[in-house]
Amino acid sequence: MDYFLTEEQVMIQELAGQIAREKIRPVRAQLDEQEEFPWEIMKICAQADLFGLYIPEEYGGLGGGILENCLAIEKIAEACIGIATSFAASGLGAYPILLFGSEALKRAYLPDIASGKRLAAFGLTESGAGSDVSGIQTTAVRDGDHYVLNGAKQWITNGGEAEIYSVLAITDRSKGPRGASFFVVEKDDPGFSFGKKEKKLGIRASATRELVFQDCRIPKERLIGREGTGFIVAMKTFDKSRPGIGALGVGLSQGALDISVEYARKRMQFGKPIISFQAIQHKLADMAIKTEAARALIYAAARYMDTDPPDSSKVAAMCKVFAGDAALYAATEAVQILGGYGYMQDYPVEKMMRDAKILQIYEGTNEIQRNIIGQELNKEYSRLKESFF
């Protein structure tokens, strides 16, 4: 379908697609098997200026928005969402600074993030706080011109590889949801260390580690926004980043569909290519429908979200839910279409199936996203005076 992209947006797609075909496909199986962080690919993306797509020109970026970022993420994800996750997670770590950081913080960190010189990461999840953000235990105590952080963050994407971390900590527990704040922590700050690299079902090319803070002292100027705005910063950040998770799903779905159609046209059974069998045609048709529907939603939502609409949370949640579910469906059907070959590592669909599951979990489970959508619908309809009965 024609989504009426600008010439610049088409160029972004083509460039990211070329990187996916020429640089990522040849190494994705090796990186997955060895659980190796894709530093060479990150450097290539940096040289192509892809890290700065959504960052304003005054901070070294290209001045685009969510849509431009999603276009790049989607194309990289067609080859490997483990690598695409590493790329996208830097944006997740950058958004708190971009949205709420002081001018000094923006100028200190955004240019390096935009150039790909330094990767960013987002530190929110803890062992007892994921979907329930209010369960955060990491603390930040003001001590003169510094804050002292203590606690740990779990399952942090780009952990140990990134050099810039946006971290949520409690500054005043007595204030409940209004007692949390975001801070910028740098990799070499004293008292900041990392736990072991996690072994995962999928997205093995991405790094997932624990962040550990033991009397970690950082300058007070590293506070993002004001004290007590941490939960707002987190929610607004997710509004910007969740369409990107949807784009990961679209990319994976398209990659699975491409391989499935190619295989079905070549695989002979009973003297015919299996694509001539109605059962296979129906599987491919449903994969194609869900993939294109997800793409249409992500592109439309990304354009809409770039206008900062009042219902951002609902729309962002819809993106993540629909595209994440579509991706797991497409990957599972791809394995079925390829049969025994699909279950083996000779074809990338077994990796796609392992990778796809995370799309329903990270950056807020799909169950939580449905809660958000339902809550927002309740608010919207409570304001309507019209009766539908």
ZAMARGU-4260 file (C-alpha; in steps of 0.2 Angstrom, whole numbers, plus 5000, padded with zeros to 4 digits):
<rodrens>
0) 5000/5000/5000 | 5005/5018/4997 | 5006/5027/5014 | 5011/5044/5006 | 5028/5045/5013
5) 5039/5060/5009 | 5054/5058/4999 | 5065/5059/5015 | 5055/5046/5023 | 5056/5034/5009
10) 5075/5037/5009 | 5075/5032/5028 | 5066/5016/5023 | 5078/5012/5009 | 5094/5015/5019
15) 5088/5005/5035 | 5082/4991/5023 | 5099/4991/5014 | 5108/4989/5031 | 5096/4975/5036
20) 5099/4965/5020 | 5117/4968/5018 | 5124/4969/5036 | 5111/4961/5047 | 5105/4946/5038
25) 5122/4938/5036 | 5127/4939/5055 | 5110/4938/5064 | 5111/4919/5067 | 5129/4920/5073
30) 5125/4935/5085 | 5109/4926/5091 | 5119/4910/5095 | 5134/4918/5103 | 5123/4931/5112
35) 5134/4945/5105 | 5130/4963/5106 | 5129/4970/5088 | 5142/4984/5090 | 5147/4984/5072
40) 5129/4986/5067 | 5126/5000/5079 | 5141/5009/5072 | 5134/5007/5054 | 5117/5014/5060
45) 5127/5028/5068 | 5136/5032/5052 | 5119/5032/5043 | 5112/5045/5055 | 5098/5034/5060
50) 5100/5037/5079 | 5096/5055/5077 | 5080/5053/5067 | 5068/5059/5081 | 5080/5072/5089
55) 5079/5090/5085 | 5092/5098/5073 | 5098/5110/5087 | 5104/5094/5097 | 5112/5086/5082
60) 5098/5076/5076 | 5088/5076/5059 | 5072/5084/5066 | 5060/5070/5062 | 5048/5062/5074
65) 5040/5046/5079 | 5035/5041/5061 | 5053/5042/5055 | 5060/5032/5069 | 5047/5019/5067
70) 5051/5017/5048 | 5069/5014/5053 | 5065/5002/5067 | 5053/4992/5056 | 5066/4989/5042
75) 5080/4984/5054 | 5067/4972/5063 | 5063/4963/5046 | 5080/4955/5048 | 5082/4954/5067
80) 5072/4962/5081 | 5086/4958/5094 | 5097/4970/5084 | 5082/4982/5081 | 5079/4982/5100
85) 5096/4987/5104 | 5094/5002/5092 | 5077/5006/5098 | 5081/5005/5116 | 5093/5020/5114
90) 5078/5031/5110 | 5069/5024/5125 | 5083/5030/5136 | 5084/5047/5127 | 5066/5052/5127
95) 5065/5057/5146 | 5079/5069/5142 | 5072/5075/5126 | 5054/5078/5134 | 5058/5084/5151
100) 5077/5088/5153 | 5084/5105/5156 | 5092/5114/5142 | 5109/5110/5149 | 5105/5091/5150
105) 5099/5091/5132 | 5115/5099/5126 | 5126/5088/5137 | 5118/5071/5131 | 5107/5072/5115
110) 5121/5076/5103 | 5130/5061/5108 | 5115/5050/5107 | 5110/5057/5090 | 5127/5054/5083
115) 5127/5036/5090 | 5143/5040/5099 | 5135/5035/5115 | 5120/5023/5117 | 5106/5026/5130
120) 5096/5015/5141 | 5080/5016/5152 | 5080/5010/5170 | 5063/5008/5177 | 5059/4989/5180
125) 5064/4981/5196 | 5062/4963/5203 | 5046/4969/5212 | 5041/4983/5200 | 5037/4981/5182
130) 5019/4983/5177 | 5016/4991/5195 | 5028/5006/5193 | 5022/5011/5211 | 5032/4997/5218
135) 5049/5005/5214 | 5062/5003/5228 | 5077/5012/5221 | 5080/5028/5231 | 5088/5045/5227
140) 5092/5055/5242 | 5098/5073/5241 | 5115/5077/5249 | 5121/5095/5246 | 5125/5097/5227
145) 5122/5078/5224 | 5109/5064/5224 | 5114/5047/5231 | 5106/5032/5223 | 5104/5015/5231
150) 5094/5000/5224 | 5094/4989/5208 | 5085/4989/5191 | 5082/4972/5183 | 5081/4967/5164
155) 5087/4983/5157 | 5090/4983/5138 | 5107/4989/5133 | 5112/4987/5151 | 5131/4987/5152
160) 5133/4993/5134 | 5125/5010/5135 | 5134/5024/5143 | 5119/5035/5147 | 5105/5029/5158
165) 5088/5037/5162 | 5084/5030/5179 | 5068/5031/5190 | 5071/5032/5209 | 5060/5037/5224
170) 5064/5054/5231 | 5050/5055/5244 | 5041/5039/5248 | 5028/5049/5258 | 5021/5057/5242
175) 5016/5040/5234 | 5016/5042/5215 | 5022/5060/5216 | 5037/5055/5226 | 5047/5048/5211
180) 5060/5056/5200 | 5071/5053/5185 | 5089/5055/5184 | 5103/5054/5171 | 5117/5041/5177
185) 5133/5039/5167 | 5141/5022/5165 | 5157/5027/5174 | 5148/5035/5189 | 5156/5029/5206
190) 5144/5017/5214 | 5136/5011/5198 | 5139/4994/5192 | 5131/4980/5182 | 5124/4962/5186
195) 5126/4947/5175 | 5121/4947/5157 | 5104/4938/5156 | 5102/4923/5145 | 5085/4924/5136
200) 5073/4915/5125 | 5075/4927/5111 | 5082/4944/5106 | 5099/4936/5111 | 5109/4949/5101
205) 5103/4963/5113 | 5110/4965/5131 | 5099/4963/5146 | 5107/4967/5163 | 5104/4972/5181
210) 5109/4990/5186 | 5116/4991/5203 | 5117/5007/5213 | 5127/5007/5229 | 5129/5025/5236
215) 5130/5031/5218 | 5133/5050/5219 | 5128/5060/5204 | 5127/5080/5202 | 5110/5087/5206
220) 5109/5094/5189 | 5106/5077/5182 | 5088/5077/5189 | 5077/5076/5174 | 5063/5089/5176
225) 5057/5092/5193 | 5057/5081/5209 | 5041/5071/5210 | 5037/5070/5191 | 5045/5053/5188
230) 5029/5044/5184 | 5023/5057/5172 | 5040/5056/5163 | 5039/5037/5162 | 5021/5037/5155
235) 5025/5051/5142 | 5041/5042/5137 | 5031/5026/5134 | 5018/5036/5124 | 5032/5040/5112
240) 5041/5024/5112 | 5027/5011/5111 | 5023/5014/5093 | 5042/5009/5090 | 5038/4992/5098
245) 5024/4991/5086 | 5036/4994/5072 | 5047/4980/5078 | 5032/4969/5077 | 5028/4975/5059
250) 5046/4971/5054 | 5046/4954/5061 | 5029/4950/5053 | 5035/4956/5036 | 5051/4946/5038
255) 5041/4930/5043 | 5029/4932/5028 | 5043/4935/5016 | 5051/4919/5020 | 5035/4909/5021
260) 5029/4914/5004 | 5046/4911/4996 | 5047/4894/5004 | 5029/4889/5000 | 5032/4894/4981
265) 5047/4882/4981 | 5042/4868/4992 | 5035/4853/4982 | 5023/4841/4989 | 5011/4829/4980
270) 5019/4836/4964 | 5014/4854/4968 | 5021/4869/4976 | 5013/4870/4993 | 5007/4888/4990
275) 4994/4880/4979 | 4985/4871/4994 | 4971/4881/5001 | 4977/4878/5019 | 4993/4886/5016
280) 4985/4900/5006 | 4974/4904/5021 | 4989/4905/5033 | 4998/4917/5021 | 4983/4927/5018
285) 4980/4929/5037 | 4998/4934/5040 | 4997/4947/5026 | 4981/4954/5032 | 4988/4956/5050
290) 5005/4963/5044 | 4997/4976/5033 | 4984/4981/5046 | 4998/4983/5059 | 5008/4993/5048
295) 4993/5005/5044 | 4990/5007/5062 | 5008/5011/5067 | 5010/5023/5052 | 4994/5032/5056
300) 4997/5032/5075 | 5015/5038/5073 | 5009/5053/5062 | 4995/5057/5075 | 5007/5055/5090
305) 5019/5068/5082 | 5005/5081/5085 | 5005/5077/5104 | 4986/5072/5105 | 4977/5071/5122
310) 4974/5052/5119 | 4992/5047/5116 | 4992/5033/5129 | 4977/5024/5122 | 4984/5025/5104
315) 5002/5020/5109 | 4995/5005/5119 | 4984/5000/5103 | 5000/5000/5093 | 5010/4989/5105
320) 4995/4976/5107 | 4990/4974/5089 | 5007/4973/5081 | 5015/4962/5095 | 5001/4950/5094
325) 5002/4950/5075 | 5020/4947/5075 | 5019/4931/5086 | 5005/4925/5075 | 5015/4927/5060
330) 5031/4919/5067 | 5021/4904/5073 | 5012/4902/5057 | 5029/4903/5048 | 5036/4889/5058
335) 5021/4879/5054 | 5022/4882/5035 | 5040/4877/5035 | 5036/4862/5045 | 5051/4852/5051
340) 5063/4865/5042 | 5054/4879/5052 | 5059/4870/5068 | 5077/4870/5064 | 5090/4883/5064
345) 5093/4882/5045 | 5079/4894/5043 | 5077/4910/5053 | 5059/4908/5057 | 5063/4898/5073
350) 5073/4913/5079 | 5058/4924/5074 | 5046/4914/5084 | 5058/4915/5100 | 5060/4933/5097
355) 5042/4938/5094 | 5036/4933/5112 | 5045/4948/5120 | 5034/4960/5110 | 5020/4955/5121
360) 5030/4958/5137 | 5042/4972/5137 | 5038/4991/5139 | 5022/4985/5147 | 5014/4969/5145
365) 4999/4968/5132 | 4988/4964/5147 | 4993/4981/5154 | 4991/4989/5137 | 4973/4983/5137
370) 4970/4990/5154 | 4976/5007/5148 | 4965/5006/5133 | 4950/5001/5143 | 4953/5015/5156
375) 4954/5028/5142 | 4938/5022/5134 | 4929/5024/5151 | 4935/5042/5152 | 4931/5046/5135
380) 4913/5039/5136 | 4910/5047/5153 | 4912/5064/5144 | 4899/5060/5131 | 4881/5066/5133
385) 4874/5056/5119 | 4865/5040/5124 | 4868/5024/5112 | 4853/5015/5119
</rodrens>
